[in-house]
Every structure is written in C-alpha cells, then in structure tokens.
Amino acid sequence: MVFISKPMLFIYTTSTDIEKARELSEVLIQKKWATAVNFWPTHSVYASHGAPKEGEGVILFIRTLEKHLQDIEDYITASHLGGIPCVASLNVYRINRPYKEQVMAHIN
C-alpha cells in the first residue's frame, strides 16, 4: 500500500437511469476527470416535501483526483434532472501502488 501524495477521491452520486449514468461516465472518462466509474441500479426511499417517497435510480461511484472534484460537481449539477443532486466525496487515505500509478497516468 502507498500513501496518497495527490489526494484521490471516490465520489458518490446518483442518476435517474442507466443510460444517463453511462453517458455521464463516458464524459468524465473522456475529459480525463475520472479513471473509472461504477454504476448500478438502486431502489431508494427518500424525503420529498416532508413525506417518504420511493423511486428507482442509479448509483454512480466515481474514482478521481481531488483537483477534478469541482469540475465533476459542476458538470453533474448542470446536467442533473429534477432536484438538487447529491455529490459526496470520500477521501482515499491509502491505495495499492499499481492502481495509483494507473490513475495518475490517465487523469493526472
């Protein structure tokens, strides 16, 4: 394992469907803001105007560097449909050296 000198992040966000998640993932990879994006369908219960509401959606887990966080957040916010998107970042404290080198080669 290696300590991260350039802060790496995982970003959690959601999308309305698989196709929009795929499109967002491709943009983030093409712009070199992310090295990988995992996404999968989900069923959620959330607060809507003070009452519980259920819905289908997609969770996205984005692997990136801290320096790209604002660009990613701005892009997600501008392209999000319906309401305010959750864009939550998680700092990565340690990661295996070969993977970090792969990340740095793609999005540094």
N, CA, C and O atoms as CSV, one atom per row, in Angstrom:
chain,resi,resn,atom,element,x,y,z
A,1,MET,N,N,0.838,-1.179,0.000
A,1,MET,CA,C,0.000,0.000,0.000
A,1,MET,C,C,0.883,1.242,0.000
A,1,MET,O,O,2.033,1.220,0.439
A,2,VAL,N,N,0.304,2.319,-0.506
A,2,VAL,CA,C,1.052,3.562,-0.593
A,2,VAL,C,C,0.163,4.701,-0.102
A,2,VAL,O,O,-1.044,4.719,-0.347
A,3,PHE,N,N,0.788,5.654,0.601
A,3,PHE,CA,C,0.059,6.840,0.996
A,3,PHE,C,C,-0.101,7.737,-0.218
A,3,PHE,O,O,0.792,7.813,-1.062
A,4,ILE,N,N,-1.219,8.407,-0.306
A,4,ILE,CA,C,-1.545,9.215,-1.477
A,4,ILE,C,C,-0.947,10.612,-1.334
A,4,ILE,O,O,-1.293,11.334,-0.399
A,5,SER,N,N,-0.049,11.007,-2.253
A,5,SER,CA,C,0.504,12.355,-2.214
A,5,SER,C,C,-0.413,13.337,-2.935
A,5,SER,O,O,-0.569,14.473,-2.488
A,6,LYS,N,N,-1.019,12.919,-4.037
A,6,LYS,CA,C,-2.047,13.722,-4.712
A,6,LYS,C,C,-3.369,13.106,-4.309
A,6,LYS,O,O,-3.656,11.965,-4.671
A,7,PRO,N,N,-4.184,13.848,-3.561
A,7,PRO,CA,C,-5.379,13.254,-2.984
A,7,PRO,C,C,-6.325,12.635,-4.017
A,7,PRO,O,O,-6.771,13.284,-4.963
A,8,MET,N,N,-6.606,11.358,-3.790
A,8,MET,CA,C,-7.557,10.639,-4.621
A,8,MET,C,C,-8.897,10.631,-3.905
A,8,MET,O,O,-8.959,10.563,-2.677
A,9,LEU,N,N,-9.965,10.701,-4.683
A,9,LEU,CA,C,-11.313,10.710,-4.132
A,9,LEU,C,C,-12.167,9.647,-4.783
A,9,LEU,O,O,-11.930,9.233,-5.917
A,10,PHE,N,N,-13.156,9.221,-4.043
A,10,PHE,CA,C,-14.284,8.492,-4.598
A,10,PHE,C,C,-15.466,9.443,-4.464
A,10,PHE,O,O,-15.658,10.053,-3.412
A,11,ILE,N,N,-16.242,9.567,-5.504
A,11,ILE,CA,C,-17.424,10.430,-5.469
A,11,ILE,C,C,-18.659,9.560,-5.599
A,11,ILE,O,O,-18.742,8.701,-6.477
A,12,TYR,N,N,-19.614,9.794,-4.718
A,12,TYR,CA,C,-20.914,9.133,-4.757
A,12,TYR,C,C,-21.919,10.122,-5.321
A,12,TYR,O,O,-22.000,11.262,-4.863
A,13,THR,N,N,-22.683,9.688,-6.316
A,13,THR,CA,C,-23.791,10.496,-6.820
A,13,THR,C,C,-24.830,9.552,-7.405
A,13,THR,O,O,-24.624,8.339,-7.431
A,14,THR,N,N,-25.934,10.097,-7.869
A,14,THR,CA,C,-26.998,9.274,-8.441
A,14,THR,C,C,-27.444,9.841,-9.782
A,14,THR,O,O,-27.158,10.986,-10.129
A,15,SER,N,N,-28.146,9.003,-10.512
A,15,SER,CA,C,-28.724,9.387,-11.799
A,15,SER,C,C,-30.114,8.772,-11.883
A,15,SER,O,O,-30.477,7.900,-11.092
A,16,THR,N,N,-30.880,9.243,-12.854
A,16,THR,CA,C,-32.247,8.761,-12.989
A,16,THR,C,C,-32.341,7.398,-13.656
A,16,THR,O,O,-33.274,6.643,-13.384
A,17,ASP,N,N,-31.375,7.066,-14.536
A,17,ASP,CA,C,-31.429,5.771,-15.223
A,17,ASP,C,C,-30.048,5.353,-15.723
A,17,ASP,O,O,-29.099,6.137,-15.713
A,18,ILE,N,N,-29.963,4.105,-16.158
A,18,ILE,CA,C,-28.687,3.522,-16.601
A,18,ILE,C,C,-28.093,4.281,-17.785
A,18,ILE,O,O,-26.885,4.513,-17.817
A,19,GLU,N,N,-28.904,4.668,-18.744
A,19,GLU,CA,C,-28.374,5.354,-19.927
A,19,GLU,C,C,-27.758,6.697,-19.564
A,19,GLU,O,O,-26.693,7.040,-20.078
A,20,LYS,N,N,-28.402,7.465,-18.691
A,20,LYS,CA,C,-27.831,8.748,-18.256
A,20,LYS,C,C,-26.547,8.522,-17.449
A,20,LYS,O,O,-25.596,9.295,-17.560
A,21,ALA,N,N,-26.526,7.464,-16.640
A,21,ALA,CA,C,-25.309,7.130,-15.878
A,21,ALA,C,C,-24.180,6.778,-16.823
A,21,ALA,O,O,-23.044,7.206,-16.617
A,22,ARG,N,N,-24.474,6.005,-17.855
A,22,ARG,CA,C,-23.457,5.627,-18.852
A,22,ARG,C,C,-22.927,6.875,-19.565
A,22,ARG,O,O,-21.718,7.034,-19.734
A,23,GLU,N,N,-23.835,7.754,-19.980
A,23,GLU,CA,C,-23.418,8.993,-20.662
A,23,GLU,C,C,-22.531,9.844,-19.766
A,23,GLU,O,O,-21.497,10.343,-20.210
A,24,LEU,N,N,-22.928,10.014,-18.507
A,24,LEU,CA,C,-22.116,10.787,-17.564
A,24,LEU,C,C,-20.746,10.141,-17.393
A,24,LEU,O,O,-19.730,10.835,-17.398
A,25,SER,N,N,-20.710,8.829,-17.244
A,25,SER,CA,C,-19.446,8.102,-17.072
A,25,SER,C,C,-18.521,8.332,-18.257
A,25,SER,O,O,-17.332,8.598,-18.079
A,26,GLU,N,N,-19.062,8.231,-19.463
A,26,GLU,CA,C,-18.247,8.419,-20.668
A,26,GLU,C,C,-17.687,9.833,-20.748
A,26,GLU,O,O,-16.531,10.016,-21.131
A,27,VAL,N,N,-18.485,10.835,-20.394
A,27,VAL,CA,C,-17.994,12.223,-20.408
A,27,VAL,C,C,-16.851,12.387,-19.412
A,27,VAL,O,O,-15.827,12.988,-19.737
A,28,LEU,N,N,-17.017,11.857,-18.203
A,28,LEU,CA,C,-15.979,12.004,-17.176
A,28,LEU,C,C,-14.671,11.332,-17.590
A,28,LEU,O,O,-13.588,11.849,-17.317
A,29,ILE,N,N,-14.777,10.184,-18.246
A,29,ILE,CA,C,-13.581,9.490,-18.725
A,29,ILE,C,C,-12.946,10.256,-19.886
A,29,ILE,O,O,-11.728,10.429,-19.918
A,30,GLN,N,N,-13.753,10.713,-20.832
A,30,GLN,CA,C,-13.230,11.447,-21.991
A,30,GLN,C,C,-12.535,12.742,-21.577
A,30,GLN,O,O,-11.505,13.106,-22.146
A,31,LYS,N,N,-13.094,13.436,-20.591
A,31,LYS,CA,C,-12.492,14.688,-20.124
A,31,LYS,C,C,-11.289,14.440,-19.198
A,31,LYS,O,O,-10.624,15.380,-18.765
A,32,LYS,N,N,-11.025,13.167,-18.907
A,32,LYS,CA,C,-9.936,12.777,-18.016
A,32,LYS,C,C,-10.124,13.336,-16.610
A,32,LYS,O,O,-9.161,13.667,-15.918
A,33,TRP,N,N,-11.381,13.432,-16.210
A,33,TRP,CA,C,-11.713,13.835,-14.848
A,33,TRP,C,C,-11.849,12.611,-13.953
A,33,TRP,O,O,-11.814,12.740,-12.729
A,34,ALA,N,N,-12.002,11.430,-14.536
A,34,ALA,CA,C,-12.160,10.198,-13.762
A,34,ALA,C,C,-11.401,9.076,-14.452
A,34,ALA,O,O,-11.247,9.069,-15.673
A,35,THR,N,N,-10.937,8.141,-13.661
A,35,THR,CA,C,-10.262,6.980,-14.219
A,35,THR,C,C,-11.215,5.802,-14.385
A,35,THR,O,O,-10.971,4.915,-15.203
A,36,ALA,N,N,-12.299,5.788,-13.612
A,36,ALA,CA,C,-13.315,4.737,-13.723
A,36,ALA,C,C,-14.588,5.206,-13.037
A,36,ALA,O,O,-14.554,6.001,-12.097
A,37,VAL,N,N,-15.705,4.697,-13.525
A,37,VAL,CA,C,-16.999,4.967,-12.900
A,37,VAL,C,C,-17.759,3.640,-12.841
A,37,VAL,O,O,-17.973,2.989,-13.864
A,38,ASN,N,N,-18.156,3.258,-11.647
A,38,ASN,CA,C,-19.012,2.091,-11.472
A,38,ASN,C,C,-20.429,2.602,-11.284
A,38,ASN,O,O,-20.640,3.613,-10.614
A,39,PHE,N,N,-21.400,1.915,-11.868
A,39,PHE,CA,C,-22.792,2.304,-11.631
A,39,PHE,C,C,-23.687,1.079,-11.636
A,39,PHE,O,O,-23.424,0.098,-12.332
A,40,TRP,N,N,-24.747,1.155,-10.847
A,40,TRP,CA,C,-25.677,0.044,-10.714
A,40,TRP,C,C,-27.053,0.571,-10.311
A,40,TRP,O,O,-27.156,1.622,-9.678
A,41,PRO,N,N,-28.112,-0.160,-10.677
A,41,PRO,CA,C,-29.474,0.263,-10.339
A,41,PRO,C,C,-29.728,0.159,-8.839
A,41,PRO,O,O,-29.124,-0.656,-8.142
A,42,THR,N,N,-30.636,1.004,-8.365
A,42,THR,CA,C,-30.974,1.014,-6.946
A,42,THR,C,C,-32.440,1.372,-6.759
A,42,THR,O,O,-33.066,1.962,-7.639
A,43,HIS,N,N,-32.964,1.018,-5.635
A,43,HIS,CA,C,-34.308,1.415,-5.221
A,43,HIS,C,C,-34.121,2.206,-3.937
A,43,HIS,O,O,-33.437,1.750,-3.021
A,44,SER,N,N,-34.723,3.389,-3.861
A,44,SER,CA,C,-34.498,4.264,-2.721
A,44,SER,C,C,-35.800,4.724,-2.095
A,44,SER,O,O,-36.841,4.788,-2.749
A,45,VAL,N,N,-35.716,5.041,-0.814
A,45,VAL,CA,C,-36.767,5.753,-0.100
A,45,VAL,C,C,-36.117,7.043,0.363
A,45,VAL,O,O,-35.060,7.015,0.992
A,46,TYR,N,N,-36.739,8.170,0.058
A,46,TYR,CA,C,-36.157,9.461,0.397
A,46,TYR,C,C,-37.251,10.441,0.789
A,46,TYR,O,O,-38.428,10.220,0.506
A,47,ALA,N,N,-36.850,11.526,1.442
A,47,ALA,CA,C,-37.799,12.549,1.879
A,47,ALA,C,C,-38.147,13.463,0.716
A,47,ALA,O,O,-37.267,13.952,0.008
A,48,SER,N,N,-39.447,13.689,0.528
A,48,SER,CA,C,-39.922,14.606,-0.512
A,48,SER,C,C,-41.068,15.421,0.070
A,48,SER,O,O,-42.157,14.898,0.308
A,49,HIS,N,N,-40.813,16.701,0.296
A,49,HIS,CA,C,-41.816,17.604,0.876
A,49,HIS,C,C,-42.339,17.058,2.207
A,49,HIS,O,O,-43.538,17.109,2.480
A,50,GLY,N,N,-41.428,16.536,3.028
A,50,GLY,CA,C,-41.771,16.068,4.357
A,50,GLY,C,C,-42.359,14.674,4.442
A,50,GLY,O,O,-42.715,14.219,5.529
A,51,ALA,N,N,-42.466,13.993,3.322
A,51,ALA,CA,C,-43.044,12.648,3.334
A,51,ALA,C,C,-42.105,11.677,2.635
A,51,ALA,O,O,-41.344,12.079,1.754
A,52,PRO,N,N,-42.148,10.398,3.017
A,52,PRO,CA,C,-41.315,9.417,2.320
A,52,PRO,C,C,-41.816,9.163,0.901
A,52,PRO,O,O,-43.019,9.107,0.646
A,53,LYS,N,N,-40.868,9.011,-0.005
A,53,LYS,CA,C,-41.183,8.721,-1.397
A,53,LYS,C,C,-40.221,7.626,-1.857
A,53,LYS,O,O,-39.065,7.592,-1.435
A,54,GLU,N,N,-40.699,6.737,-2.718
A,54,GLU,CA,C,-39.860,5.667,-3.254
A,54,GLU,C,C,-39.588,5.919,-4.726
A,54,GLU,O,O,-40.393,6.523,-5.435
A,55,GLY,N,N,-38.434,5.442,-5.165
A,55,GLY,CA,C,-38.109,5.597,-6.575
A,55,GLY,C,C,-36.962,4.721,-7.006
A,55,GLY,O,O,-36.184,4.234,-6.185
A,56,GLU,N,N,-36.869,4.529,-8.297
A,56,GLU,CA,C,-35.773,3.792,-8.913
A,56,GLU,C,C,-34.724,4.785,-9.382
A,56,GLU,O,O,-35.053,5.927,-9.701
A,57,GLY,N,N,-33.491,4.375,-9.428
A,57,GLY,CA,C,-32.422,5.234,-9.895
A,57,GLY,C,C,-31.156,4.429,-10.095
A,57,GLY,O,O,-31.180,3.200,-10.158
A,58,VAL,N,N,-30.049,5.147,-10.194
A,58,VAL,CA,C,-28.751,4.522,-10.411
A,58,VAL,C,C,-27.740,5.215,-9.500
A,58,VAL,O,O,-27.697,6.443,-9.426
A,59,ILE,N,N,-26.935,4.422,-8.814
A,59,ILE,CA,C,-25.835,4.947,-8.011
A,59,ILE,C,C,-24.581,4.957,-8.882
A,59,ILE,O,O,-24.308,3.992,-9.597
A,60,LEU,N,N,-23.822,6.045,-8.819
A,60,LEU,CA,C,-22.528,6.128,-9.503
A,60,LEU,C,C,-21.438,6.284,-8.458
A,60,LEU,O,O,-21.584,7.043,-7.500
A,61,PHE,N,N,-20.349,5.563,-8.651
A,61,PHE,CA,C,-19.179,5.611,-7.781
A,61,PHE,C,C,-18.003,5.973,-8.678
A,61,PHE,O,O,-17.541,5.153,-9.472
A,62,ILE,N,N,-17.522,7.204,-8.548
A,62,ILE,CA,C,-16.537,7.787,-9.469
A,62,ILE,C,C,-15.163,7.800,-8.790
A,62,ILE,O,O,-15.034,8.254,-7.653
A,63,ARG,N,N,-14.140,7.301,-9.491
A,63,ARG,CA,C,-12.766,7.325,-8.980
A,63,ARG,C,C,-12.015,8.457,-9.670
A,63,ARG,O,O,-11.925,8.492,-10.898
A,64,THR,N,N,-11.477,9.381,-8.882
A,64,THR,CA,C,-10.864,10.581,-9.437
A,64,THR,C,C,-9.814,11.152,-8.486
A,64,THR,O,O,-9.529,10.581,-7.434
A,65,LEU,N,N,-9.251,12.285,-8.878
A,65,LEU,CA,C,-8.334,13.050,-8.032
A,65,LEU,C,C,-9.062,14.284,-7.520
A,65,LEU,O,O,-9.989,14.784,-8.156
A,66,GLU,N,N,-8.627,14.767,-6.358
A,66,GLU,CA,C,-9.270,15.910,-5.717
A,66,GLU,C,C,-9.336,17.136,-6.639
A,66,GLU,O,O,-10.302,17.898,-6.595
A,67,LYS,N,N,-8.314,17.319,-7.464
A,67,LYS,CA,C,-8.285,18.516,-8.320
A,67,LYS,C,C,-9.417,18.538,-9.344
A,67,LYS,O,O,-9.694,19.588,-9.924
A,68,HIS,N,N,-10.079,17.399,-9.581
A,68,HIS,CA,C,-11.181,17.344,-10.545
A,68,HIS,C,C,-12.555,17.427,-9.882
A,68,HIS,O,O,-13.571,17.446,-10.576
A,69,LEU,N,N,-12.598,17.476,-8.565
A,69,LEU,CA,C,-13.871,17.447,-7.855
A,69,LEU,C,C,-14.811,18.572,-8.284
A,69,LEU,O,O,-15.980,18.318,-8.575
A,70,GLN,N,N,-14.327,19.796,-8.327
A,70,GLN,CA,C,-15.213,20.917,-8.656
A,70,GLN,C,C,-15.742,20.810,-10.079
A,70,GLN,O,O,-16.918,21.082,-10.319
A,71,ASP,N,N,-14.889,20.416,-11.032
A,71,ASP,CA,C,-15.354,20.243,-12.410
A,71,ASP,C,C,-16.443,19.170,-12.491
A,71,ASP,O,O,-17.449,19.345,-13.179
A,72,ILE,N,N,-16.231,18.068,-11.786
A,72,ILE,CA,C,-17.216,16.981,-11.795
A,72,ILE,C,C,-18.507,17.442,-11.135
A,72,ILE,O,O,-19.594,17.212,-11.665
A,73,GLU,N,N,-18.393,18.089,-9.987
A,73,GLU,CA,C,-19.590,18.585,-9.298
A,73,GLU,C,C,-20.362,19.565,-10.183
A,73,GLU,O,O,-21.585,19.477,-10.284
A,74,ASP,N,N,-19.660,20.487,-10.816
A,74,ASP,CA,C,-20.324,21.461,-11.699
A,74,ASP,C,C,-21.019,20.765,-12.863
A,74,ASP,O,O,-22.142,21.120,-13.220
A,75,TYR,N,N,-20.360,19.786,-13.449
A,75,TYR,CA,C,-20.942,19.065,-14.586
A,75,TYR,C,C,-22.188,18.281,-14.168
A,75,TYR,O,O,-23.208,18.320,-14.855
A,76,ILE,N,N,-22.103,17.580,-13.054
A,76,ILE,CA,C,-23.249,16.810,-12.567
A,76,ILE,C,C,-24.411,17.751,-12.244
A,76,ILE,O,O,-25.554,17.474,-12.607
A,77,THR,N,N,-24.123,18.849,-11.571
A,77,THR,CA,C,-25.168,19.808,-11.210
A,77,THR,C,C,-25.845,20.382,-12.452
A,77,THR,O,O,-27.068,20.515,-12.486
A,78,ALA,N,N,-25.057,20.722,-13.471
A,78,ALA,CA,C,-25.615,21.303,-14.696
A,78,ALA,C,C,-26.435,20.298,-15.498
A,78,ALA,O,O,-27.378,20.688,-16.186
A,79,SER,N,N,-26.094,19.020,-15.423
A,79,SER,CA,C,-26.768,18.021,-16.253
A,79,SER,C,C,-27.806,17.198,-15.491
A,79,SER,O,O,-28.461,16.340,-16.084
A,80,HIS,N,N,-27.967,17.442,-14.195
A,80,HIS,CA,C,-28.893,16.660,-13.368
A,80,HIS,C,C,-30.340,17.052,-13.650
A,80,HIS,O,O,-30.667,18.231,-13.784
A,81,LEU,N,N,-31.192,16.041,-13.735
A,81,LEU,CA,C,-32.616,16.277,-13.963
A,81,LEU,C,C,-33.378,16.139,-12.650
A,81,LEU,O,O,-33.263,15.127,-11.959
A,82,GLY,N,N,-34.140,17.142,-12.320
A,82,GLY,CA,C,-35.025,17.045,-11.163
A,82,GLY,C,C,-34.349,17.170,-9.822
A,82,GLY,O,O,-33.695,16.231,-9.368
A,83,GLY,N,N,-34.489,18.294,-9.188
A,83,GLY,CA,C,-33.975,18.485,-7.841
A,83,GLY,C,C,-32.494,18.782,-7.785
A,83,GLY,O,O,-31.849,19.049,-8.799
A,84,ILE,N,N,-31.979,18.730,-6.588
A,84,ILE,CA,C,-30.568,19.022,-6.324
A,84,ILE,C,C,-29.824,17.696,-6.194
A,84,ILE,O,O,-30.201,16.862,-5.371
A,85,PRO,N,N,-28.776,17.486,-6.989
A,85,PRO,CA,C,-28.050,16.214,-6.907
A,85,PRO,C,C,-27.190,16.123,-5.650
A,85,PRO,O,O,-26.697,17.130,-5.143
A,86,CYS,N,N,-27.022,14.919,-5.168
A,86,CYS,CA,C,-26.054,14.651,-4.105
A,86,CYS,C,C,-24.724,14.333,-4.778
A,86,CYS,O,O,-24.634,13.403,-5.580
A,87,VAL,N,N,-23.698,15.104,-4.450
A,87,VAL,CA,C,-22.348,14.828,-4.938
A,87,VAL,C,C,-21.469,14.786,-3.689
A,87,VAL,O,O,-21.036,15.826,-3.191
A,88,ALA,N,N,-21.212,13.582,-3.189
A,88,ALA,CA,C,-20.472,13.411,-1.943
A,88,ALA,C,C,-19.103,12.811,-2.239
A,88,ALA,O,O,-18.997,11.806,-2.943
A,89,SER,N,N,-18.064,13.429,-1.702
A,89,SER,CA,C,-16.717,12.919,-1.946
A,89,SER,C,C,-16.173,12.227,-0.702
A,89,SER,O,O,-16.419,12.644,0.430
A,90,LEU,N,N,-15.428,11.160,-0.952
A,90,LEU,CA,C,-14.795,10.379,0.106
A,90,LEU,C,C,-13.294,10.372,-0.150
A,90,LEU,O,O,-12.848,9.943,-1.214
A,91,ASN,N,N,-12.518,10.841,0.810
A,91,ASN,CA,C,-11.067,10.845,0.657
A,91,ASN,C,C,-10.520,9.423,0.734
A,91,ASN,O,O,-10.960,8.616,1.553
A,92,VAL,N,N,-9.566,9.136,-0.120
A,92,VAL,CA,C,-8.887,7.842,-0.103
A,92,VAL,C,C,-7.562,8.046,0.615
A,92,VAL,O,O,-6.707,8.804,0.158
A,93,TYR,N,N,-7.400,7.370,1.731
A,93,TYR,CA,C,-6.204,7.526,2.547
A,93,TYR,C,C,-5.044,6.686,2.030
A,93,TYR,O,O,-3.906,7.152,1.985
A,94,ARG,N,N,-5.334,5.449,1.639
A,94,ARG,CA,C,-4.310,4.549,1.119
A,94,ARG,C,C,-4.872,3.762,-0.041
A,94,ARG,O,O,-6.068,3.478,-0.105
A,95,ILE,N,N,-3.981,3.413,-0.961
A,95,ILE,CA,C,-4.379,2.606,-2.111
A,95,ILE,C,C,-3.153,1.856,-2.614
A,95,ILE,O,O,-2.025,2.299,-2.398
A,96,ASN,N,N,-3.361,0.735,-3.277
A,96,ASN,CA,C,-2.213,-0.026,-3.768
A,96,ASN,C,C,-1.474,0.747,-4.865
A,96,ASN,O,O,-2.093,1.379,-5.722
A,97,ARG,N,N,-0.153,0.685,-4.823
A,97,ARG,CA,C,0.709,1.465,-5.714
A,97,ARG,C,C,0.408,1.257,-7.198
A,97,ARG,O,O,0.301,2.249,-7.919
A,98,PRO,N,N,0.264,0.015,-7.700
A,98,PRO,CA,C,-0.003,-0.153,-9.136
A,98,PRO,C,C,-1.294,0.551,-9.590
A,98,PRO,O,O,-1.346,1.119,-10.681
A,99,TYR,N,N,-2.326,0.505,-8.746
A,99,TYR,CA,C,-3.572,1.174,-9.136
A,99,TYR,C,C,-3.399,2.696,-9.130
A,99,TYR,O,O,-3.886,3.383,-10.028
A,100,LYS,N,N,-2.711,3.216,-8.125
A,100,LYS,CA,C,-2.476,4.659,-8.079
A,100,LYS,C,C,-1.694,5.112,-9.313
A,100,LYS,O,O,-2.009,6.148,-9.897
A,101,GLU,N,N,-0.690,4.352,-9.708
A,101,GLU,CA,C,0.090,4.709,-10.894
A,101,GLU,C,C,-0.788,4.705,-12.138
A,101,GLU,O,O,-0.638,5.564,-13.007
A,102,GLN,N,N,-1.696,3.751,-12.228
A,102,GLN,CA,C,-2.629,3.708,-13.362
A,102,GLN,C,C,-3.531,4.941,-13.366
A,102,GLN,O,O,-3.764,5.539,-14.416
A,103,VAL,N,N,-4.033,5.315,-12.208
A,103,VAL,CA,C,-4.884,6.511,-12.092
A,103,VAL,C,C,-4.104,7.744,-12.518
A,103,VAL,O,O,-4.590,8.546,-13.316
A,104,MET,N,N,-2.910,7.895,-11.995
A,104,MET,CA,C,-2.095,9.079,-12.287
A,104,MET,C,C,-1.756,9.159,-13.786
A,104,MET,O,O,-1.684,10.253,-14.347
A,105,ALA,N,N,-1.556,8.030,-14.416
A,105,ALA,CA,C,-1.245,8.025,-15.844
A,105,ALA,C,C,-2.422,8.493,-16.681
A,105,ALA,O,O,-2.233,9.100,-17.735
A,106,HIS,N,N,-3.629,8.220,-16.223
A,106,HIS,CA,C,-4.810,8.570,-17.018
A,106,HIS,C,C,-5.324,9.971,-16.750
A,106,HIS,O,O,-5.676,10.680,-17.692
A,107,ILE,N,N,-5.378,10.395,-15.486
A,107,ILE,CA,C,-6.055,11.662,-15.179
A,107,ILE,C,C,-5.201,12.683,-14.466
A,107,ILE,O,O,-5.736,13.657,-13.936
A,108,ASN,N,N,-3.922,12.504,-14.431
A,108,ASN,CA,C,-3.062,13.475,-13.771
A,108,ASN,C,C,-3.016,14.712,-14.604
A,108,ASN,O,O,-2.344,15.677,-14.240
